[in-house]
Amino acid sequence: MLEKHASAKLQVYAVWLPMYPGDERSKWSGKVLSDPRVVHLWDESRTAGRWFAEHVGFEGPLQGPVAWDVYYLYGEEARWEAAPSPLIATGCPVIGKSEELRRQLLPLLRAGEVSDR
């Protein structure tokens, strides 16, 4: 989806957490989300996952004290004060909600397209 909208002004933060035995930064494939607008972060201690679970929340089969395999979608007007807001959409697990994410993201991508004119 990012490839199809290469001129859209957006930023993606992918925060990777070790949630299963064997999850290690050294085993992570850099081919996942290889678009240059994606910033990859490794959260060994799950600090971001705990913070998002506590302050933003999420619902789904993986609900618990650590938010993981979840997306949070914010628009261009979002600001981070006590917590990032306004939240447009969230979903969990990401692959299971990929079609929903695509529908929610598409209008933002189109609105953010950079014109060549």
C-alpha positions in Angstrom: 0.0 0.0 0.0 2.9 2.4 0.7 4.4 1.6 -2.7 1.2 2.5 -4.4 1.2 5.9 -2.6 4.9 6.7 -2.8 4.2 10.5 -2.9 1.9 10.6 0.1 3.4 12.6 3.0 3.2 10.3 6.0 5.4 8.8 8.7 5.1 5.2 10.0 6.6 4.1 13.3 7.0 0.3 13.6 7.8 -0.6 17.2 9.0 -4.2 17.4 8.7 -6.0 20.8 9.9 -9.5 21.8 6.7 -11.3 22.7 7.4 -14.9 21.8 10.4 -17.0 22.7 13.1 -16.5 20.1 12.0 -12.9 19.2 15.3 -11.1 18.9 16.4 -8.0 17.2 19.1 -9.9 15.3 16.5 -12.2 13.8 14.2 -9.4 12.5 14.1 -9.1 8.7 14.7 -5.6 7.4 12.6 -6.5 4.4 9.4 -6.0 6.4 8.0 -2.5 5.9 11.0 -1.5 3.8 9.5 1.9 2.7 11.9 4.8 3.6 9.0 6.6 5.5 9.0 3.7 8.0 11.0 4.2 11.2 11.8 0.9 12.9 12.3 0.8 16.7 13.2 -2.2 18.8 11.5 -2.1 22.3 13.4 -4.9 24.2 11.8 -4.0 27.5 8.3 -3.5 26.0 8.2 0.0 27.5 6.2 1.5 24.5 3.9 -1.5 24.5 3.1 -1.1 28.2 2.6 2.6 27.8 0.2 2.3 24.9 -1.8 -0.4 26.6 -2.2 1.8 29.7 -2.7 5.2 28.1 -4.3 4.5 24.7 -5.6 1.0 25.1 -6.5 -1.6 22.5 -9.0 -4.4 22.1 -8.6 -7.7 20.5 -7.5 -11.3 21.0 -4.1 -10.1 22.3 -5.4 -7.7 24.9 -3.3 -7.5 28.0 -0.8 -5.4 29.8 1.4 -4.9 26.7 0.0 -3.5 23.4 1.5 -5.5 20.6 0.5 -6.6 17.1 -1.7 -3.5 17.1 -1.9 -0.4 14.9 -2.8 3.1 15.9 -3.7 5.5 13.1 -3.4 9.2 13.6 -4.0 12.0 11.1 -1.9 15.0 10.2 -3.5 17.1 12.9 -2.5 14.7 15.7 -0.4 16.0 18.5 1.3 14.3 21.4 0.3 15.9 24.7 -0.5 13.5 27.6 -1.1 10.9 24.8 -1.2 11.2 21.0 -4.6 12.3 19.8 -6.9 12.4 18.1 -6.9 8.7 17.4 -8.5 7.9 14.1 -8.5 4.1 14.3 -6.9 1.1 16.0 -6.9 -2.6 15.3 -5.5 -5.9 16.6 -4.0 -8.1 15.3 -2.6 -6.2 12.4 -2.7 -8.9 9.7 -6.3 -9.9 10.8 -7.3 -6.2 10.5 -5.3 -5.4 7.4 -8.3 -4.8 5.1 -9.9 -2.6 7.8 -6.6 -0.7 8.1 -6.4 -0.3 4.3 -9.9 1.2 4.2 -9.0 3.6 7.1 -5.7 4.6 5.7 -6.6 5.1 2.1 -8.4 8.5 2.5 -5.4 9.8 4.5 -3.0 8.6 1.8 -5.0 10.2 -1.0 -5.3 13.4 1.0 -1.5 13.4 1.6 -0.5 12.8 -2.1 2.1 15.3 -3.2 1.1 16.8 -6.5 3.6 17.1 -9.4 1.9 20.2 -10.7 
